[in-house]
Amino acid sequence: MSEIKDDASAWFESLGQEIQDYQVPDIPQPDPDDPDLTGDTQGCDPQRPYAETPEVTDTDLRNVQNLREISRPTALVIVGTMDTILPAIGTMAIKGSQRDDLRLTPDEHDTLVEAWTAYLAGKSVQVSPGAALLLAILTIYGAKAATAVSNSRTRDQLQQQQQQIEQLQSQLQDKQQEIDNLRRDTKEID
């Protein structure tokens, strides 16, 4: 009997195959007798002040590029999540602020996506499509729920203020009526 697989699990399995081709580059170990490391300057060649660096191959560059490409969708989800949650929290924390004032500009968004892509590629972090989808759903609806709660509180406050205004207007009308009565009584006495 064949196993039924959805698109997400098929993608995740193929992701593992892509990563299998990744080869960690050899990092040379420093020579403990190296004068650059010991501080000893005798015997150093002034024309070659630094130790030789390993040659970077095309495979190394492709591996780094592949890791960045794999990490970019996750970075987009993370930045989208941040741009949804943080403004919602900010509008609740900062009275009178608007959500759009705290949202990222396109340049800020692109900068954060590139930074997150580099970070995730450097740490070789992988997020399955299902986890990314779940995170996106929770982020969007979580922020909407927080905004709804904030709006509900604001409506309640406005309703209370409206009731206070109506009470004060009623008191003002009563006082105005008293003033009118006193004026009328004063005219009758004169």
LOVEXSE-73907 format. One record per atom (N, C-alpha, C, O): x negated, y negated, z; residue in one letter. Coordinates in steps of 0.02 Angstrom, whole numbers, plus 50000, padded with zeros to 5 digits. Example, Ala and Ser with C-alpha at 12.3 -4.5 7.8 and 13.67 -1.06 7.14 Angstrom:
REM residues 2
493405028450390A 493855022550390A 493405016550390A 492885016650423A 493585011250354S 493165005350357S 493554999850394S 493304994350402S 
//
This chain:
REM residues 190
499575005950000M 500005000050000M 499554993850000M 499104993350041M 499674989149954S 499264983249950S 499504977950000S 500094977350015S 499024974350025E 499174969150074E 499374962750038E 499064960749989E 499904959450062I 500144953250032I 499754947550064I 499724946950126I 499464943250022K 499064937650048K 499354931150021K 499554930749962K 499384926150063D 499604919650040D 499004915750013D 498434917950018D 499134909949984D 498614905949953D 498084903850004D 497484903749989D 498304902250065A 497834899850115A 497334905350134A 496734903950140A 497574911450145S 497114916750165S 496654918650107S 496064920250118S 496904918550046A 496484919949988A 495944914649981A 495364916249966A 496124908349991W 495634902949988W 495104903750042W 494504902950030W 495334905450102F 494864906150158F 494374911850146F 493784911250162F 494614917350117E 494164922950101E 493664920950048E 493074922750052E 493884917149998S 493414915049945S 492914910049972S 492354909549947S 493114906250022L 492654901450053L 492064905050084L 491494902850079L 492214910750116G 491674914750145G 491194917150092G 490594917550104G 491444918950033Q 491014921249979Q 490574915649954Q 489984916849938Q 490844909549951E 490434903849928E 489874902449978E 489314900849958E 490024903150041I 489524901550092I 488994906950096I 488444905550119I 489154913050076Q 488654918350077Q 488054916650034Q 487494918950047Q 488154912649982D 487604910849938D 487144905549969D 486604904149942D 487354902750024Y 486954897450056Y 486324900650088Y 486374905650123Y 485754897550074Q 485134899950103Q 484844894250145Q 484754888650121Q 484694895750207V 484394890750251V 483684889550228V 483294894350221V 483504883250216P 482824881950193P 482314883450248P 482444882650308P 481724885850227D 481184887150275D 480914880450300D 480764875950262D 480864880050366I 480584873950396I 479894875750423I 479834880150466I 479384872550398P 478704874350421P 478604872350494P 478844867150516P 478254876650530Q 478094875250600Q 477464870950602Q 476994872050564Q 477454865950647P 476864861550650P 476254865350677P 476304869850719P 475684863350652D 475054866150674D 474864862750740D 474804856650742D 474764866650795P 474604863450859P 473944859750858P 473834855350900P 473504861350811D 472864857850807D 472904851750761D 472394848550749D 473484850150735D 473574844550689D 473414838050726D 473724836650778D 472944834050701P 472764827850736P 473334822850739P 473354818650783P 473814823350691D 474384818750694D 474814820250755D 475144815650781D 474834826450777L 475234828250835L 474864827550901L 475164826050952L 474204828450899T 473814828050961T 473574821050976T 473364819651032T 473614816650929G 473384809750939G 472644809050921G 472374803450925G 472314814450902D 471614814350883D 471564811750812D 471844814750766D 471214806250802T 471164803250736T 470524805150700T 470434803350641T 470064808650734Q 469444810750701Q 469604816150651Q 469984820850666Q 469334815750595G 469424820850544G 470054819850502G 470184824050458G 470434814550514C 471034813350474C 470834810250408C 470394805950404C 471174812450357D 471064809650291D 471504803550284D 472114804250284D 471224797450279P 471644791350275P 472074791150212P 472574787650211P 471884794950160Q 472284795150100Q 472914799550108Q 473394798650071Q 472904804150157R 473464808750169R 473614808650244R 473454813450279R 473934803250268P 474034802750340P 474574807450367P 474604808450428P 474984810250326Y 475524814550350Y 475424821750326Y 475114822950275Y 475674826250365A 475634833350345A 476054834350283A 476514830450268A 475894839550246E 476264840950185E 476994842550202E 477134845950251E 477434840150160T 478144841750169T 478314847450122T 478024848150068T 478804851650144P 478984857250100P 479334854750038P 479674849550039P 479264858349984E 479574856549922E 480324858049926E 480524863449948E 480734853249904V 481454854249903V 481644856949835V 481494853849783V 481964862649835T 482144865949772T 482854863949750T 483234861049789T 483014865549689D 483684864249663D 484204868149703D 484764865849713D 484014874149725T 484484878249764T 484644874749830T 485214874749853T 484134871849862D 484244868249924D 484734862449913D 485194861449952D 484634858749859L 485064853049845L 485774855349830L 486254852249852L 485854860849792R 486524863449777R 486864865849841R 487464864849850R 486484868949886N 486784871349949N 487034865449991N 487584865850019N 486654860249994V 486864854250031V 487474851149998V 487954849150032V 487464850749932Q 488034847949895Q 488664852249906Q 489204849649915Q 488584858849904N 489154863349916N 489444862349986N 490054862149994N 489014861850035L 489254860750103L 489634854250109L 490144853850143L 489384849050076R 489744842650078R 490424843150043R 490914840450068R 490454846649986E 491084847449951E 491584851449992E 492184850049991E 491334856550026I 491774860650068I 492024856550128I 492584857550151I 491604852050153S 491774848250213S 492224842250199S 492564839850244S 492244839850138R 492624833850121R 493374834350136R 493644829750166R 493724839850117P 494434840150134P 494574839950210P 495054836850232P 494134843150248T 494214842950320T 494104835850346T 494464833550390T 493624832350318A 493494825450337A 494094821050321A 494264816650360A 494404822150264L 495004818350245L 495564819450295L 495914814750314L 495654825650317V 496184827150367V 496024823750433V 496464820850464V 495384823950454I 495194820950518I 495304813350516I 495574810550563I 495084810150462V 495164802850457V 495904800950452V 496114796050482V 496284804850415G 497004803650412G 497334804350480G 497774800450498G 497114809350517T 497374810350585T 497194804450630T 497614801950666T 496574802350626M 496354796650667M 496754790450649M 496954786650692M 496854789450583D 497194783350561D 497944783450577D 498274778350572D 498204789250596T 498894789750616T 498964789150692T 499394785550717T 498544792850728I 498604793150801I 498364786750835I 498714783950877I 497774784450817L 497484778750852L 497904772350846L 497984768850896L 498174770550787P 498604764750785P 499244765650827P 499494760850856P 499514771750829A 500114772950869A 499964771950943A 500354768950979A 499394774550965I 499194773651035I 499054766251048I 499234763551101I 498724763051000G 498564755951008G 499174751551015G 499174746851055G 499704752950976T 500304748850981T 500664749851047T 501004745351072T 500584755751076M 500884756951142M 500474753551197M 500744751151247M 499814753351187A 499364750651238A 499314742951234A 499254739651286A 499354740251175I 499264733051166I 499944730051150I 500214731051095I 500224726451197K 500884723451188K 500874718451131K 500414714451125K 501374718851089G 501444714051034G 501034715750973G 501064712150923G 500644721150975S 500244722850916S 500664726750866S 501144730150884S 500484726050804Q 500824729550750Q 500394735350727Q 499774734850727Q 500704740750708R 500344746750687R 499894745350627R 499334747950623R 500144741450580D 499754739950520D 499114735950535D 498634736450498D 499124732150590D 498524728350609D 497964733050631D 497374731250625D 498134738950654L 497634743650680L 497454749150630L 497024753250644L 497784749250573R 497644754450522R 496994752850486R 496774747050484R 496684757950458L 496054757150422L 496174753950354L 496684755150321L 495704749750333T 495714747150265T 495444752750220T 495134757450245T 495544752250154P 495274757450110P 494514758250116P 494264763950114P 494144752750124D 493414753350132D 493234756850198D 492784761050199D 493584755050252E 493444758250316E 493614765750313E 493254769950340E 494164767350278H 494374774350269H 493824778250233H 493624783650255H 493584775450177D 493074778850138D 492424779750178D 492104784950174D 492244774650216T 491634775050258T 491694780650309T 491224784550318T 492264780950343L 492364786350392L 492384793250360L 492124798050388L 492694793750302V 492714800250267V 492004802550251V 491834808350261V 491594797950226E 490894799850209E 490514801750272E 490124806550271E 490614797950326A 490264799550389A 490474806350416A 490054810350437A 491124807750415W 491374814150439W 491134819850393W 490964825250417W 491124818650328T 490894823750281T 490164825550296T 489994831450299T 489744820550306A 489044821750321A 488974825450388A 488564830050394A 489354823450437Y 489324826650503Y 489534834050498Y 489184838450523Y 490094835250467L 490354842150462L 489884846550420L 489784852350437L 489604843750366A 489134847650325A 488504849150365A 488234854650360A 488274844250404G 487674845250444G 487764850450498G 487304854050515G 488364850850525K 488514855750578K 488804862150550K 488944866850588K 488904862550485S 489204868350451S 489884870150482S 490034876050492S 490294865050496V 490954866150524V 491444867850468V 491454864550416V 491834873050479Q 492334875050430Q 493004875550464Q 493064878450518Q 493504872750432V 494184873050458V 494614876550406V 494594874850347V 494994881550427S 495424885150380S 495974880550354S 496154875750389S 496244881750295P 496784877550269P 497394877650315P 497734872650322P 497534883350345G 498104883750391G 498014879250452G 498484875950473G 497414879150479A 497274874750536A 497314867450516A 497564863250553A 497064865850456A 497094858950432A 497824856850422A 498014851250439A 498234861350395L 498944859950385L 499284858850452L 499664854050460L 499154863250500L 499454862650566L 499244856050599L 499664852650629L 498614854350594L 498364848050623L 498714842050591L 498904837350625L 498784842250525A 499114836650490A 499844836050511A 500084830450523A 500204841650517I 500904841450537I 500974838750608I 501384834350621I 500564841450653L 500594839150723L 500424831750729L 500714828050768L 499944829650690T 499734822550692T 500294817950668T 500464813050701T 500574819650612I 501094815250582I 501704814950628I 501944809550644I 501954820850648Y 502564820750688Y 502424818650760Y 502864815850793Y 501824819850785G 501644817350852G 501634809750854G 501874806750901G 501354806750802A 501334799450799A 502034796550790A 502204791450819A 502444799950750K 503134797650741K 503524798150807K 503914793650823K 503414803450845A 503744804150910A 503514798650958A 503924795750994A 502864797250959A 502614791951003A 502904785250983A 503074781251026A 502954783950919T 503254777750895T 503984777350913T 504234772050933T 504344782950907A 505054783050925A 505154781650999A 505604777951018A 504724784551041V 504764783251114V 504634775951128V 504984772751168V 504124773151096S 503964766151105S 504534761651082S 504714756851116S 504834763251024N 505394759350999N 505994759951045N 506364755051054N 506104765851073S 506664766851119S 506584762451181S 507054759251204S 505974762251207R 505834758051266R 505944750651249R 506214746851289R 505724748651190T 505804741751168T 506544740051162T 506764734751182T 506934744651133R 507664743551127R 507984742951195R 508414738651206R 507784747251242D 508054746851310D 507894740151342D 508314737151375D 507274737851333Q 507084731351362Q 507484725751330Q 507704721151364Q 507564725951264L 507954720851230L 508684720851253L 508994715551261L 508954726851265Q 509644727351289Q 509704724351359Q 510194720751373Q 509224725751402Q 509234722851469Q 509164715251466Q 509514711651502Q 508734712851423Q 508654705551416Q 509294702351389Q 509474696951410Q 509624705751342Q 510254703151315Q 510784702751370Q 511154697951373Q 510814707851412Q 511294707751468Q 511134702051516Q 511594698751540Q 510494700851530Q 510304695351574Q 510494688651542Q 510734684151577Q 510404688051477I 510594681851442I 511344680751448I 511564675151460I 511734686151438E 512454685451442E 512674683551513E 513124679451521E 512354686351564Q 512504684551633Q 512344677251647Q 512724673651678Q 511754675151623L 511564668151633L 512024663351595L 512174657951620L 512234665251535Q 512714661051498Q 513374660651535Q 513694655351538Q 513594666151564S 514214666151602S 514144661551663S 514594657651679S 513584662051698Q 513464657751756Q 513424650451735Q 513674646051770Q 513114649251677L 513074642451652L 513764639651636L 513904633851652L 514194643651606Q 514874641451591Q 515254640051656Q 515634635151659Q 515164644251707D 515494643151771D 515254636551802D 515664632751828D 514604635351799K 514334629051827K 514574623051787K 514734617851815K 514614623951721Q 514864618451679Q 515594616951696Q 515794611151698Q 515974622151708Q 516684621351727Q 516724617651794Q 517154613251802Q 516294619451841E 516284616051906E 516114608651898E 516414604351930E 515624607251855I 515424600251842I 516004596351812I 516144590751832I 516344599451763D 516914596251731D 517474594851782D 517774589551781D 517594599651826N 518104598751879N 517914593151926N 518344589151946N 517274592751945L 517044587451989L 517114580651956L 517304575751988L 516954580151893R 517034573851856R 517754571751853R 517924565851862R 518194576651840R 518894575151836R 519154572751904R 519534567951909R 518944576251958D 519154574252025D 518884567452043D 519214563552077D 518284565852020T 517974559352034T 518354553851998T 518434548452025T 518584555151938K 518964550151900K 519634548851933K 519884543251933K 519924554051959E 520574553251992E 520514549152055E 520974545352072E 519954549652090I 519854545852152I 519734538552135I 519964534252172I 519404537152082D 519264530152064D 519884526852042D 519874520952025D 
//
